Structure formats: structure tokens, C-alpha cells
């Protein structure tokens, strides 16, 4: 049976919701067929509660539903101690080995999957060329693009080996900006030769490794065109044709000011999907989430809807069914003695190499 434009459009949306349980406004969106739900700290109390929330959302969905979260390590991890294991920021891990990155990825995968989460918006593959960057900085592994590539691929592969999709971010590179796209629209003047030598190196590695997804940056790259990469057909062609990335392309949150206070959320959704992004994050406002589905169904050509929804469907191979989630067992799988020992060891090794041990907690 041919899917309606509305159902295809809905699959291309990942929505943020309110509360610790599945509220009616969230269930309305899930039943409409959104492709995913992203969880924030506002949705988190403990492992059993998060697993129960995920199971309730998935049980209401007409098809596969991806539950996702930002769990990078350091200052960006929604699941916190003492219920979950906290990892150091990626800058602290940047001096360690690929085997260490694999251990971190495997730990994340075990705790996320036990909590009912299918997709982690990690690893950050932005290159730390501007340590004063207000939004990336210690979220990056290194100033060396080759090191970023090696460690990120190791962590991403370990996540996916444990059944949790990875998402490398933020394409084509947010590491050198001096502004935060949550608050404004950054611009970078770098030419294509610089992008190829620095920013794109980890994305090429992720593409060759076959990692599942990539997230766009709300950053204008003047060498491409005067649009943020999320809305840029030239950026998407760069991703597909030169970088060679075949997985699902996910936007950063369209309610960030870089989009919301320029073209607007709904218009941004239409432009992003038309440009070549496959899945759109709209993280806060139900009215905007429904309006985006309506606008995509009306205004985006069906061939593009089918292509994008098809990539989302392939990403949904990571979406575990409601029946596979066991809230009663979730707590035992998280913050175990083994996981805490791994985090302490990684933190100690990083501190021995000069990283600041006050930047994270391991207990």
C-alpha cells in the first residue's frame, strides 16, 4: 500500500517531548507516525523510568520508533550519576587509544540500550581548532583531524556493535566557530581546501566506516553558499558526493536561534528536507512539530519525501521494539561496578596525560 505524503513527512521528524511519562501531546505525535523522539534532562529520572517511557512511546507507534539522546561525555550527557556512569569529555579522551574509545562506546551502548535508547547523538567529530569555541571546545577529541577521525570511528563502531546507532556531528564542522548556533548564526570563511584538510577528514572516515548517521551544523560556510549547512543543497551534495556518506542525515534542532530567528522553524524544515537532510529535529514545541509535518507533506516533492523517509527507515533498524525493553532490569545494567571502574580508569589515564580531572565525575 502506498504511504501518504503525511506519513512520509511525519517519519522525517524527530520530536522533543515534555515530562517523565508519555503524555497525550507526545502520544498524538507518535501516533501520527514521527520517526523518532529525542529525550532531554526534563524527561529523565532514573533508568527504569526512562526505559518505561521509551516502551510506552514505542507501544503507541504505528511502526518503528527511534528513541534518541545526547550522551557524549563531559558536560553533554543527559543521563547522569549516580544512576548512570558519567564519562570524561572527549577532549580528555583525545590523548588515549582507540581501544579506550571502543571501551567508552561499548559502555555507552550497554547503558543506553538497557534504558530503551536506540540512537546516541555522538561522537562529536568537530576538530578543536578553536579551544575558546563556546559550544564545542572540550566536546572535541583533538586539534588533529586524523586523531579525531580514528577515535570517533572507534567509539561509533563500538556503539553500533552494541545495538545503538551513532551520529557524527556537526557537518561540515563546528569546531572553529566563535559563536554558538543555539544563540545566533555563525559563519566560517574557510575555503574548500581548508575544509578538505581539516573539518571533513573525520566525516570521510565515518563514511568509510559505514556509521549510521550524521548531524548538520547551523553554520554558514562561505565557500559553499550563504546558507547554514542545514539548509544548503551544496553542503548536502558535498556530504553525499565528495564525503561519500550514505547513512541518514539529521538536522540539529530547528528551534535553535540560528534557524528559528532567521528563516523560522517551519520554513527551515521545508528548506532542510528539500536541500537533502533526511530527519529533522524539532525539540520543544508541539504546535511547531505538527506544523512542520503539515508543511513537509504539502510542499516537499514526493520523490524527496520518499528518499528521506527511506533513509530514516533504514536507520530504524536500530529501533528496538517495546517488547524488548525491560524497565525492571534497567537499573542493574547502569552504573555497575564494572562501568564505574572503566570510567575511573579512563579519567585517571586522561589526568595523567594532563587533562583537568575537575571537568568530570566518575562516581
C-alpha positions as CSV (number, residue, x, y, z in Angstrom):
1,X,0.0,0.0,0.0
2,X,1.4,3.4,-0.9
3,X,2.2,5.6,2.0
4,X,0.6,9.0,2.2
5,X,2.7,12.2,2.0
6,X,1.7,13.0,5.6
7,X,3.0,9.6,6.9
8,X,6.3,10.1,4.9
9,X,6.6,13.6,6.2
10,X,6.0,12.5,9.8
11,X,8.7,9.8,9.6
12,X,11.1,12.6,8.7
13,X,10.6,14.3,12.1
14,X,12.2,13.6,15.5
15,X,10.4,15.5,18.3
16,X,11.2,16.5,21.8
17,X,8.5,16.0,24.4
18,X,7.7,17.1,28.0
19,X,7.6,15.1,31.2
20,X,8.7,11.8,32.6
21,X,6.0,9.8,31.1
22,X,4.1,9.5,27.8
23,X,1.8,12.5,27.9
24,X,-1.2,12.9,25.4
25,X,0.6,15.5,23.3
26,X,3.6,13.2,22.9
27,X,1.3,10.3,22.0
28,X,-0.5,12.3,19.4
29,X,2.8,12.9,17.6
30,X,3.9,9.3,18.0
31,X,0.6,8.0,16.6
32,X,0.9,10.4,13.7
33,X,4.0,8.5,12.8
34,X,7.0,10.6,13.7
35,X,10.2,8.7,13.1
36,X,11.7,9.4,16.5
37,X,11.6,11.0,19.9
38,X,14.6,12.8,21.5
39,X,14.9,12.8,25.3
40,X,16.4,15.6,27.4
41,X,17.1,16.0,31.1
42,X,13.5,17.1,31.5
43,X,12.5,13.5,30.6
44,X,14.9,11.7,32.9
45,X,14.6,10.5,36.5
46,X,16.2,7.0,36.5
47,X,16.9,4.0,34.3
48,X,13.6,2.2,35.0
49,X,11.6,5.4,34.3
50,X,13.5,6.1,31.1
51,X,13.0,2.6,29.9
52,X,9.3,2.7,30.8
53,X,8.9,6.0,28.9
54,X,10.6,4.5,25.8
55,X,8.5,1.4,26.0
56,X,5.3,3.4,26.3
57,X,6.2,5.6,23.3
58,X,7.1,2.6,21.2
59,X,4.0,0.7,22.1
60,X,1.9,3.6,20.8
61,X,3.7,4.0,17.5
62,X,2.2,2.6,14.3
63,X,5.7,1.5,13.2
64,X,9.3,1.6,14.3
65,X,10.2,4.5,16.6
66,X,13.7,5.6,17.4
67,X,14.3,7.0,20.9
68,X,17.4,9.1,21.0
69,X,19.5,11.3,23.3
70,X,22.7,13.3,23.6
71,X,25.1,11.3,25.7
72,X,28.6,12.4,24.7
73,X,30.5,12.5,28.0
74,X,31.6,15.6,29.9
75,X,29.2,18.5,30.0
76,X,26.8,17.0,27.4
77,X,25.3,13.9,28.9
78,X,21.6,13.8,29.8
79,X,21.9,10.6,31.8
80,X,23.9,11.5,35.0
81,X,25.4,9.9,38.0
82,X,24.6,8.2,40.3
83,X,22.1,6.3,38.2
84,X,24.2,6.2,35.1
85,X,28.0,6.1,34.5
86,X,29.5,9.5,33.6
87,X,32.3,9.6,31.1
88,X,35.0,12.3,30.8
89,X,34.7,14.9,28.0
90,X,36.1,13.8,24.7
91,X,39.0,16.2,24.9
92,X,40.1,14.2,28.0
93,X,39.9,11.0,26.0
94,X,41.7,12.6,23.0
95,X,45.1,11.5,24.2
96,X,44.1,7.9,24.8
97,X,44.0,4.9,22.5
98,X,41.4,3.6,20.0
99,X,40.9,0.7,22.4
100,X,39.9,3.2,25.1
101,X,37.5,4.9,22.8
102,X,36.0,1.5,22.0
103,X,35.6,0.8,25.7
104,X,33.8,4.1,26.2
105,X,31.5,3.4,23.2
106,X,30.7,-0.1,24.5
107,X,29.9,1.2,28.0
108,X,27.6,3.9,26.5
109,X,25.9,1.3,24.3
110,X,25.2,-1.1,27.2
111,X,23.7,1.6,29.4
112,X,21.7,3.3,26.6
113,X,20.2,0.1,25.3
114,X,19.2,-1.0,28.8
115,X,17.5,2.4,29.2
116,X,15.5,1.8,26.0
117,X,17.5,4.3,23.8
118,X,18.3,3.4,20.2
119,X,20.4,6.4,18.9
120,X,23.1,8.5,20.6
121,X,24.0,11.9,19.1
122,X,27.6,11.1,19.4
123,X,30.5,11.2,18.7
124,X,31.4,14.8,18.1
125,X,33.8,14.9,15.2
126,X,34.3,18.7,15.1
127,X,38.1,19.4,15.1
128,X,39.2,21.5,18.1
129,X,40.9,24.2,16.2
130,X,39.4,26.9,18.4
131,X,39.6,25.9,22.1
132,X,37.7,29.0,23.0
133,X,34.7,27.9,20.9
134,X,31.7,28.4,23.2
135,X,29.7,25.4,22.0
136,X,32.3,22.7,21.0
137,X,35.7,23.1,22.8
138,X,36.1,20.1,25.2
139,X,33.5,18.1,23.3
140,X,36.1,17.5,20.6
141,X,38.7,14.8,20.8
142,X,41.6,16.8,19.4
143,X,43.1,19.5,17.3
144,X,44.4,16.8,15.0
145,X,41.8,15.8,12.4
146,X,43.3,12.3,11.9
147,X,43.2,11.6,15.6
148,X,39.6,12.8,15.8
149,X,38.8,10.5,12.9
150,X,40.4,7.4,14.5
151,X,38.9,7.9,18.0
152,X,35.4,8.8,16.7
153,X,35.2,5.9,14.4
154,X,36.3,3.5,17.2
155,X,33.7,4.9,19.6
156,X,31.0,4.9,16.9
157,X,31.7,1.4,15.8
158,X,31.5,0.2,19.4
159,X,28.2,2.0,20.0
160,X,26.7,0.3,16.9
161,X,28.2,-3.1,17.7
162,X,26.1,-2.9,20.9
163,X,22.9,-2.1,19.0
164,X,22.8,1.7,19.4
165,X,23.2,4.0,16.4
166,X,25.9,6.6,16.3
167,X,25.6,10.1,14.9
168,X,28.7,12.0,13.9
169,X,28.3,15.8,14.3
170,X,28.2,18.7,13.2
171,X,28.7,18.6,9.4
172,X,30.7,20.1,7.8
173,X,32.4,21.2,11.1
174,X,31.6,23.4,14.0
175,X,35.0,23.3,15.7
176,X,36.4,26.6,14.6
177,X,33.4,28.9,15.2
178,X,33.5,31.7,17.8
179,X,29.7,31.8,18.2
180,X,27.1,29.3,19.5
181,X,24.4,28.4,16.9
182,X,21.9,27.9,19.8
183,X,22.0,31.7,20.1
184,X,23.0,33.1,16.6
185,X,24.0,32.0,13.1
186,X,27.8,31.5,12.9
187,X,29.8,32.0,9.7
188,X,33.1,30.4,8.7
189,X,35.2,31.8,5.8
190,X,37.3,28.7,5.2
191,X,37.8,27.7,1.6
192,X,37.2,24.1,0.3
193,X,40.9,23.2,0.5
194,X,40.9,24.0,4.3
195,X,37.7,22.1,4.8
196,X,39.1,19.1,3.0
197,X,42.3,19.2,5.0
198,X,40.7,19.7,8.4
199,X,37.0,19.7,9.0
200,X,36.0,17.0,6.5
201,X,38.6,14.4,7.5
202,X,36.6,12.8,10.3
203,X,33.4,12.8,8.2
204,X,35.2,10.9,5.4
205,X,36.4,8.4,8.0
206,X,32.9,7.9,9.3
207,X,31.5,7.5,5.8
208,X,34.1,4.8,5.0
209,X,33.3,3.1,8.3
210,X,29.6,3.0,7.4
211,X,28.5,4.7,10.6
212,X,24.7,5.1,10.8
213,X,24.0,8.9,10.8
214,X,25.4,12.4,10.6
215,X,24.1,15.7,12.1
216,X,24.3,19.0,10.3
217,X,25.6,22.3,11.7
218,X,23.6,25.5,11.6
219,X,26.7,27.3,10.3
220,X,27.2,29.3,7.1
221,X,30.3,28.0,5.1
222,X,31.0,30.9,2.8
223,X,32.9,28.6,0.4
224,X,29.6,26.8,-0.3
225,X,26.8,29.3,-0.3
226,X,25.3,31.9,2.0
227,X,23.0,29.5,3.8
228,X,23.5,27.5,7.0
229,X,24.7,24.0,6.1
230,X,21.4,22.5,7.4
231,X,19.6,24.4,4.6
232,X,22.3,24.2,1.9
233,X,21.9,21.9,-1.1
234,X,25.6,22.4,-1.8
235,X,26.5,21.2,1.7
236,X,24.3,18.1,1.2
237,X,25.9,17.4,-2.2
238,X,29.3,17.7,-0.5
239,X,28.2,15.2,2.1
240,X,26.9,12.7,-0.4
241,X,29.1,13.1,-3.5
242,X,32.5,14.0,-2.1
243,X,32.5,12.8,1.5
244,X,30.6,9.7,0.4
245,X,28.2,9.4,3.4
246,X,25.4,7.0,2.6
247,X,23.6,7.0,6.0
248,X,20.8,9.2,7.4
249,X,21.4,12.9,7.6
250,X,19.8,14.5,10.7
251,X,19.5,18.2,11.3
252,X,20.4,19.9,14.5
253,X,17.4,21.3,16.4
254,X,15.5,23.6,14.1
255,X,14.3,25.6,17.2
256,X,17.8,26.8,17.8
257,X,18.0,30.6,17.2
258,X,20.3,30.1,14.1
259,X,17.2,28.8,12.3
260,X,14.2,29.9,14.4
261,X,15.2,33.6,14.3
262,X,16.3,33.7,10.7
263,X,14.1,31.6,8.3
264,X,11.8,30.2,11.0
265,X,11.3,26.7,12.2
266,X,8.6,25.5,9.7
267,X,10.3,27.2,6.7
268,X,13.6,25.8,7.9
269,X,12.1,22.3,7.9
270,X,10.9,22.6,4.3
271,X,14.2,24.1,3.2
272,X,16.3,21.5,5.0
273,X,14.4,18.5,3.7
274,X,14.4,19.9,0.2
275,X,18.2,20.5,0.4
276,X,18.8,16.9,1.3
277,X,18.5,16.5,5.0
278,X,16.5,13.3,5.9
279,X,15.5,13.7,9.5
280,X,14.6,17.0,11.3
281,X,14.9,17.7,15.0
282,X,12.2,19.9,16.4
283,X,12.8,19.6,20.1
284,X,10.3,21.7,22.1
285,X,7.0,23.0,20.7
286,X,4.1,20.6,19.7
287,X,2.4,23.2,17.6
288,X,5.6,23.7,15.5
289,X,6.1,19.9,15.3
290,X,2.6,19.4,13.8
291,X,3.0,22.4,11.5
292,X,6.3,21.0,10.2
293,X,4.7,17.7,9.3
294,X,1.8,19.6,7.5
295,X,4.2,21.8,5.6
296,X,6.5,19.0,4.5
297,X,3.6,16.9,3.3
298,X,2.3,19.9,1.2
299,X,5.5,21.5,-0.1
300,X,8.2,18.9,-0.5
301,X,8.2,16.8,-3.7
302,X,7.1,13.3,-3.1
303,X,10.3,11.9,-4.5
304,X,12.3,13.7,-1.9
305,X,9.9,12.7,0.9
306,X,10.3,9.0,-0.2
307,X,14.1,9.3,-0.3
308,X,14.4,10.9,3.1
309,X,11.8,8.6,4.7
310,X,13.6,5.6,3.2
311,X,16.9,6.6,4.9
312,X,15.0,7.1,8.2
313,X,13.5,3.7,7.7
314,X,17.0,2.2,7.3
315,X,18.2,3.9,10.4
316,X,15.2,2.5,12.2
317,X,16.9,-0.9,12.1
318,X,18.3,0.2,15.4
319,X,14.8,0.8,16.9
320,X,14.2,-2.0,19.3
321,X,10.5,-2.9,19.8
322,X,8.6,-2.1,23.0
323,X,8.6,-5.8,23.9
324,X,12.4,-5.9,24.0
325,X,12.7,-3.2,26.8
326,X,12.7,-4.4,30.4
327,X,12.4,-1.4,32.8
328,X,12.8,-3.7,35.9
329,X,16.3,-4.7,34.6
330,X,17.5,-1.3,33.5
331,X,19.0,-0.1,36.8
332,X,21.2,-3.1,37.2
333,X,22.7,-2.5,33.8
334,X,23.7,1.1,34.5
335,X,26.4,2.5,36.8
336,X,27.6,-1.0,37.5
337,X,30.8,-1.6,39.4
338,X,32.5,-2.6,36.1
339,X,31.3,0.5,34.3
340,X,32.4,2.8,37.2
341,X,35.8,1.2,37.2
342,X,36.2,1.8,33.4
343,X,35.2,5.4,33.8
344,X,37.7,5.9,36.7
345,X,40.5,4.3,34.7
346,X,39.8,6.5,31.7
347,X,39.7,9.5,33.9
348,X,42.9,8.6,35.6
349,X,44.7,8.0,32.4
350,X,43.5,11.3,31.0
351,X,44.6,13.1,34.1
352,X,48.0,11.5,33.9
353,X,48.3,13.0,30.4
354,X,47.5,16.5,31.7
355,X,43.7,16.7,31.3
356,X,41.8,18.5,34.1
357,X,40.2,15.9,36.4
358,X,37.8,18.5,37.7
359,X,36.0,18.5,34.3
360,X,34.1,15.3,35.0
361,X,32.8,12.9,37.7
362,X,33.3,9.1,37.7
363,X,31.2,8.1,40.7
